[in-house]
Amino acid sequence: MLAGLLFAIRETEDRPDRLTATLPFGGVTLIEYQARLLIAAGASQIVIMVARLTPELLGAIARIGRRGVAVDAVRHASEAVEKLHPLARVLTLADGLLTTERVVCALAREGGDTLLVVPQADADGRFERLGGAMAWAGVARLDVRRLGEVARLPRDYDPQSTLLRVAEQARAVHVLLPPDAIRNGHGIEHDGTALAARGRAALAAIVSDRRGWFDQCIVAPLARVALPIMVERRWSGMGVGIGAVALALSGLSAIVWGWTIAGLALAFSACLLLALAAPLSGVRDEPRTERLLLVGGLATPGLAALLLGAAESGRSGHLTALVVAVTLVVAGALAERAGPERVRRRWWGSAPAYLLLLLIGAVAGWPVAAMAMAAGYATVTLTAAIERLRRHP
């Protein structure tokens, strides 16, 4: 069983009356974002160690509980031990930590006590120092017994630092922080302005963490510019998604009316907007909206391919183009099902990538050949996904 441990103790440096955990990030509070990372890593229970319960923190705890996990606020390690299962693995995030899902999930596996570390020479000043010229990077996987050891110490000790020292004395394994994590916003902040600046990099990294070449080479650069602006202007994922759907419907209608290039360009633009709206909804803790937007990002290229195939078959008088389009959609859909994000290879295809091939082919004047190439790409991706499932079921 995997449980999460969060801290809501430190006050902000620019507003001493407010807890760092309740600072805004992406339309929610920082502690809600941390809880989302723990839930994505597989945590079924979250314990929050607090010094005082403010109205903002109480509201955040209530919203976390609506995500289907058990949430408990405690004031001391002994209370945390009572709430946690004796065999649980506890995934711990530091107070004020801002990081990405990939970093947290890397420690959410079976194993003993483990600390995420960074060399002191490269460490932010807020990372706590450890032995061996290392500093704690704010993420740890610990045995519940470590909390029991903290519970036996005086209550006036800082619980986070004490837990870290206890883990060090238990010879916790050190795992180095990925080299690009700092660039992607990983760090500990207790200043609202600095957190906002660091958060802009973390927002872009939500998309950059995806494995496919399309997301990394096309969506991620766009996200680095657009996502922070969307968050600062308080745009909702649903609002952006509605605009993307309108754009997609316009594109699909254009394909039906014979404006192939314009229609594919509009559909492709809609896919880019949906790719931005989905992580925006995820950050704002709107899981249902996020799922709908992800489905829309898959459905739009499929519908565009089918309509293009039907239009080309109508012009030529035979069904070759439509058959190729159906093959593309079937192979692409099966590849999506067989290759979840965590096992995808960088070169594998995706629905928007196939649509990009169709758009390039239409501009070049070879729409049917482009569909055939996309169908072949989807088939190769599906084959690779099946082979990976056979090797790692």
N, C-alpha and C positions, 0 to 999 in steps of 0.2 A: 504493500500500500504506500502511495506517495502522498505526503502532506506538505503544505506550504507554511512557512513562518515568515511573517513580515513585522517590521518595526515602525511604530508611529510615535516616536518619543522626541526627536530633535525639533526645535523651533527654527523657523527661517531666520536668516541673518538680516534681511531687509525689513521683516515684519515679525518682531519677537512674539507677538500675540497669536501667531499662526503656526501650525505644525507643517513641517516640510511635506509630510505625507498627503496633506490636503491642498497642496499647490496645484493649479490647473495645468493639465497636459492633454492636448488633443481633444478638448471638450469634456474631459472627465478629470478626476483628481489623479495625482501620481500613484497613490496606493491602489486605485482601481485599475490603472494600467498594469501595475506590478501583479495584481491578482489575476488579470487576464493572461499574463505570461505564464503564471504558475498553472492555471487551468489548461492552457494550451499544452503545457508539458505533461499533463496527466494528473495533477493534484486533485483529489476529491474532497479535501478538507483544508481549510486555511485558518491558521491561528495568528492573530494580530496582537503583538505585545505593545501596550500603551502605557503612557504615564498619566494622561488625563483624556477624558472623552469630550471632545468639543462637538458642537452641532454639525460642523462640516464633516468631521470624522464619523459621527453616527450615521449621517446620510450616506456616506461612501460605503460603510459596512453594510447597510441595508441594501444598497444597489448591488454590491458584490454577491450577497446572498441570493439575489434573484437570478443569478447565473447557474443555479442548481448545485452549488457546493455548500457544505456546512462551514459557517464562519463563526469564530469565537474571538471575543476580545478579552485579553487577560492582562494582569498587571505584574505578574512575576513568573519566573520559569517553573515554579512548582505548580502553578495553575495550568500552564501549558502542558506539562507532563500528564496531568489528570485528563486533559481533553484529547490527547493524542493516543493512538493505538500503540501498545508497547513494542510492536514489530515494525512500525512505520519508518520509512525513510523520509527525512525532513529536508525539503529543498528551501534554503534560506536566502533571502535577498536583503541587502543592507538598507538601512534607513536612508532615503534620498537617492537610491540607485535608479538610474535610467539606463536601460539596455535593450537588447532585441530578443526576439523569440528564439533565434538560433543559438544564442549564447546560453540561455536558460535551459533549453532542451538538451544541450550537450551534456549537462550534468544530471539529467533526469532518467538515469538508467540504474540498473542494479549495481551494487558495489558498496564499499565501506566509506568511511569519512573522506571527503574530497573537498579541497579548497581551490577555487579559481584564483590564480595569482598572476602578477605581472612583475617583471624586474623593477627594482626600486629606481634604477636609472631612468626608466620610462614611465614611472608611476605618477599619477596625479597626486597632488599634495593631500587630498582627502582620503586616499586609500591607506588603510592601517598597515603599518609595517609588521613584517614577520621575520623569522630567522632566515638565514641563507641568502641575504640580499634580495628578498622578495617582499611584495606587498599584497594584501588581500584585495582582489578586484571586485568584491561585493557579492559573490555568489558562492554558496557552499551546499554540499549534500552531506547530512550528518545523521548519526544514529540518535534515537530518542534519549539514549543514556547520557549523551552529552548535556542535554537540558537538565537531566536529573542531577548531574554533577554541579551545574550552575545553581540549581535550586538549593544545594547544601551550603552555598557560600553566602556571605552577608548581602542583604537586600539593597544596600546602598551602592553596590558595584554596578557599573554600566553593563546591562545584560548583553548587548551586542558584542562589546569588546571582550567581556568575560567568556562568552560562548566561543569566540574566536580563539582565545588563549587555551581554553580547555581542549578544543579540537587540535590545536598545535601540539599540546602535550600528549594527545592520543596518537600522534604521528600520522595525522591526516595526509593523504596523498595530495601533491601539488599538481595542478593542471594549468598550463599556460593559457592566458587569454589569447584568442585569435588575433593576429597582427592588425587586421583591419577594423577591429571592434571599436577602438578609441576614435578612429575616424568616423565611424558610424554612430557616434554619440554616446558610447558607453562611458559612464562615469558617475560620480556621486556629487550631488549639488544640494546646497541648503540656501541658495539665493534664487529668488524668483526670476530675476532677469537672466541670470546665467543658465538657469534651467530651461528657459524658453529658447535661448540660443542653442543649447545642446539638443533640445528637443527637435529642432529643425532637421538636424542630421539624422536623428533616430527615426523620424517620420519617413525620410527618404529610404532609410535602410530597411524598413518594413517591406518595401518592394524589392530592394536590391538583394535581399536574402533569398529570393526565389531562384531556383536553379536553372531555369530555361534561358537560352540565349536571347529570346525575344524580350523577356522581362528585364534581363540585365543590360542589354544593349539599347533597347528602345524605351521601355516603360520607366526604368529606373532613372535615366537622365531627366525625363520629363517630370517624374515624381519629385526629384530634388528641388525643382523650381516651383511646381504647382501645389504640392501637398501643404507645405508651410503656409502658403498664401490662403488656401482653402480653410485651413484651421484658424488662422488669425482672423479671417473674415466670418468665421462661424458658419461656414457652409455645411449643410448636412449631406450625408451620403445619399439619402433618399432624394434630395433635391437635385444633386448632380446626376443621380441615376435616372431621374425622370427626364432630364435634358438629354441624356445619352439615349434613352429609349426613343424619344422623339426624333433624334438624329438617325437612329437605326431604322425606324419606320420610314423616314424620308428616303434613306438609301435603298431600302428594299423596294419601295414603290418606284423609284427611279429605274431600278433594274427591270422591273416588270414593264415599264413604259419604253424600254429600249435604250435608256441613257446609262449604259453599262459602266463606263469609267467613273462618271459622277456618282452613281449608286454605290459602287464598291468603295470609292473614296469616303463617302459619308458613312457607310457601314464600318469601315476601318477606324474612322475618327470616333465613332460611337464605342467601339471596342476599347480604344485608348481611354476614353472618359470612364467607362465601366471599370477598367483596370485601376483607375485612381479612386473612384467612388467606393469600391469594395474595401480597401484598407482604411479609408477615411471612416467608414461605418464601423469597422473593427475597432479602431482607436476610440470611437465614441461609444463603444459598448452597445452596438446595435446588431447582434448576431443574425437575426432574421433578415434584416435588410442586407447584410453582407452576403448571406447565402443567395438571396434573390439576385443580387448584382453579379455574383459569380456565375450563376446559371445564365443570366443574360449575356455575359461575356462569352459563354460557350455556344448559346443558341444563335446569336447574331451571325457569326461566320457560317454556321451550318445552313441557316435559312438563305443567306446570300449565295452560297454554293449551289443549293438546290434550285433557286430561282434562276441563277445564271445558266445552269445546265438545262433547265426547261426552255429558257429563251433561245439558247444556241441550238437545241434540238428542233425547236419550232422553225428557226431560220433555215436549217440544213435539210429538214424533212426526214431525219432518222434519229434514233434514240441514243446514239453513241455518247453525246455530251451529257445527257441525263443519267445514263448508267455510270459514267465516270464520276459525276457529282455524287450520286448515291454511294458509290464505293468510297469516295473521300469522306463523306459524313459518317458512314458506318465505321470505317477504319479509325477515323479521328476520335469518335466517341468511345470506341473500345480501348484505344490507347490511353485516353484520359482516365478510364476506369482502372486499367491495368497498371498505370504508372502514377501513383500518388506523388505529391510534391517531395516527400522525404527521400524518395529513391530515384528521382528523375536525374538524367544526365544532361549536361549543358547543351548537347547538340540535338536533343529530342525536340520534336515538333510540338506545337500547341495550336489551338483553334485560331487565335489571331495571326499566328505565323503563316498558317495555310491561307488565310484571307489576304495577307500581304502578298503572297505568291500570285494569287488570282488577280490582284490589282496590278502588279507588275506585268503579268501576262496580258491583261486587257489593254494596258497602255502600249505594249509592244505589238498589239494586234493578233496575239495568239491565245485567246482565252481558253480554248479547249486543251491546247498543249499545256497551259499552266495548270489547269485542273488535273490533268494526268500526272504532272510532276508533283503536285500537292498530294494526290492520292497515293503515289508511290512513296513520298516522304512519310505520310501517315502510316502506311503499311510497314515501312522499315522501323518506325518508332514503335508500333504495336509489337512487332517481332522482338525488338530489343527489350521491351517491357515484359513480355511473356518469358523470355529467357532469364531475365533477372528474377522474376517470381519463382521460376523453377529452381534457381540456385539458392535463393533466399526466401523461402516461403513464409 
